[in-house]
Amino acid sequence: MRKLGLLFIIYHLSFSPAGAQSWTLQQCIDHAVSHNITIGRQQLQVEQQALQLSNARNQRLPDLSASAGQNFSFGRGLTADNTYSNTNTSSTNFSVGTTVPLFTGFQIPNQIRLSQLNLEAATHDLERAKNDIRVQVAQQYVQVLYDMEMLGVARRQIGIDSAQVARLEALLDVGRASQAELSQQKATLAQSRLTATQADNTLRLALLSLAQLLELDSPEGFAIAVPDSLPQLDDNGTLPRLDDVLHKALMQRPEVQAEQLRLKGTENSIAIARAGYYPTLSFSAGLGTNYYTTSGFRADGFGRQLKNNFSQYLGLNLSIPIFNRFQTRNGIRQAKLQRTSQQLLLDQTRKTLYKEIQTAYYNTIGAREKLHSSHQARQASSDAFRQVQAKYEAGRATITEFNEAKNIYLKTESDLTQARYEYLYQQALMKFYQGDELHL
């Protein structure tokens, strides 16, 4: 761990721009959640559902409308004395009216309840979108950490090969090494530098991918913080039972809750469709007045007529459905089919979540076993490398044997690094499925 920490320090000093601020995983997640376009669009869906709920509630309120009209009539018409004559008439009318729904077959309360459930479902959809981006950011964050360590391993290999080139050059000067051995070691050093260049490019691309997830304009000056600790060999991290993890996930995961709410909403949709069988009752009231003029007849003034013709009305309107071409019946059937479809969608969501958790669970077990095996392999290859190095420096081993032992050692060190980060990520993912925050 001390060596790994030293490699990180070397990396930051040589790769991170001066003055660059290192981002923690939580900072990366917060920034991605607040700037992600998909999450922004999902937030708009929540706001739209809130407006739908407001509209549903407002259906209980009375409406109010005002109207004004002006009419003109020309030509022959029947008069009061039963004769025909050419007359011109005009009329002006004003009215204000309101209608209040008294009973709508329970359609309005069911529509309000449906809108409430849709709003809650949209809110859970928003949280699901946030969870998706959190997982993506965490996965890419771990990838960057892994690539950072791989670059450190590659640079360490350069250090070992450079030291051997210098040693062989010194031995060549005193006649204890051949030019062929020096040339072979220089070729090995050149290959190590190429490997480091490739590791550096891989790291830059990983940082670019993470910066793009965060919606940053440019990865320039972007660096991440290294966790304080990594999983060790003795970190067994007892896993909970798979059924317990699944039970918590089904109770808490937003994708499941969203589909459950939509399934409840289908019952209200059926009730809304069934409202077509019920009669409806509404109350109406209004005020009105008008002004008339007819050619050949004397008419009172405009203001006087408006006053004298002022009227009010109150009314109840009862509408009883008798036959509407089976539209209500088919509407109910359609709503029931939607309920069945939504139940299947909920089952599919649960099964998908179960498969994800099951995969993550066994990946965690495999990552822990891989960590143990990699640690043992690294320890064995490290001992073997030190022995071959001592023999090589004493002249009892060839340069080919030295390079083979070195390559095996560095390969096992790379495998151990990968195993540590794989186990680190899988541990965090399992806790995340149980409702914890996603952190390393």
Salt bridges, closest charged atoms under 4 A:
ASP125 OD2 - ARG262 NH2 2.22
GLU127 OE2 - ARG134 NH1 2.89
ASP161 OD1 - LYS406 NZ 2.47
GLU169 OE2 - LYS186 NZ 3.96
ASP200 OD2 - ARG204 NE 2.84
ASP243 OD2 - ARG241 NH2 3.51
ASP244 OD1 - ARG241 NH1 3.09
GLU255 OE2 - ARG253 NE 3.36
GLU259 OE2 - ARG262 NH1 3.44
GLU267 OE2 - ARG339 NH1 3.10
ASP300 OD1 - ARG298 NH1 3.85
ASP383 OD1 - ARG386 NH2 2.41
GLU413 OE2 - ARG156 NH1 2.55
GLU413 OE2 - ARG378 NH1 3.55
ASP415 OD2 - LYS411 NZ 2.87
GLU422 OE1 - LYS370 NZ 3.34
